[in-house]
Amino acid sequence: GYMYWRYFMWNFTGRQDDIQGRYDNHGNWLSGIKPLDNWHIGYPQENLPSDVKNNKARNTYYLLPLILGIIGFFFLFNKDKKLFWVMLVFFLFTGIAIQVYTNVRPFEPRER
């Protein structure tokens, strides 16, 4: 669960750095919203060293892709319920179900 949800949030909220994390303060998702990041990571993101702030892997999307995806699901649910259920099953099978099927080990990176 840890690796999947972290990878999911990297794609839809942003990424803290490129260091492989193992329940520590590296490799977390980062939204760019200060109170949310302080709560999630546990320390403020303002006074960081320049090598951390200027890391090429560090990016913030301010939750916009996640919010747009949720709005899209609600829009599709209201417009065409059959297509909504097809898309939901597709999303679940290409995301969560593939993790169960392949039996991914903890801390095994997905990016190769």
MOHU-V590910 format. One record per residue. N is the residue number from 1. RES is the residue in one small letter. OMEGA is omega in whole degrees, 0 to 359 (NA if undefined). D_LAST is the distance of its C-alpha to the last C-alpha in whole Angstrom. Layout:
BEGIN
n res omega d_last
N RES OMEGA D_LAST
N RES OMEGA D_LAST
END
This chain:
BEGIN
n res omega d_last
1 g 184 19
2 y 183 18
3 m 182 14
4 y 183 15
5 w 176 18
6 r 178 16
7 y 177 13
8 f 181 16
9 m 174 18
10 w 184 16
11 n 186 16
12 f 178 20
13 t 182 21
14 g 187 19
15 r 182 17
16 q 181 19
17 d 182 17
18 d 179 13
19 i 181 14
20 q 181 13
21 g 176 16
22 r 183 18
23 y 178 21
24 d 184 22
25 n 177 22
26 h 174 19
27 g 179 16
28 n 171 18
29 w 185 19
30 l 186 22
31 s 187 24
32 g 176 27
33 i 191 29
34 k 181 31
35 p 179 33
36 l 179 30
37 d 177 27
38 n 179 30
39 w 185 30
40 h 185 27
41 i 176 26
42 g 176 29
43 y 183 30
44 p 183 31
45 q 184 29
46 e 188 31
47 n 180 32
48 l 176 29
49 p 184 28
50 s 180 28
51 d 177 24
52 v 180 23
53 k 184 25
54 n 178 23
55 n 183 20
56 k 179 18
57 a 182 15
58 r 177 19
59 n 179 20
60 t 179 22
61 y 178 23
62 y 178 26
63 l 183 25
64 l 178 26
65 p 178 24
66 l 180 24
67 i 178 28
68 l 177 28
69 g 178 26
70 i 176 29
71 i 178 31
72 g 177 30
73 f 178 30
74 f 178 34
75 f 180 35
76 l 178 34
77 f 180 35
78 n 184 38
79 k 185 38
80 d 186 37
81 k 179 37
82 k 178 36
83 l 177 33
84 f 182 32
85 w 176 32
86 v 180 30
87 m 179 27
88 l 178 27
89 v 177 26
90 f 180 24
91 f 181 22
92 l 181 22
93 f 179 21
94 t 179 18
95 g 187 17
96 i 184 19
97 a 179 20
98 i 176 17
99 q 178 16
100 v 182 19
101 y 183 19
102 t 177 16
103 n 183 17
104 v 179 14
105 r 178 15
106 p 176 15
107 f 173 13
108 e 184 10
109 p 178 7
110 r 184 6
111 e 181 4
112 r NA 0
END
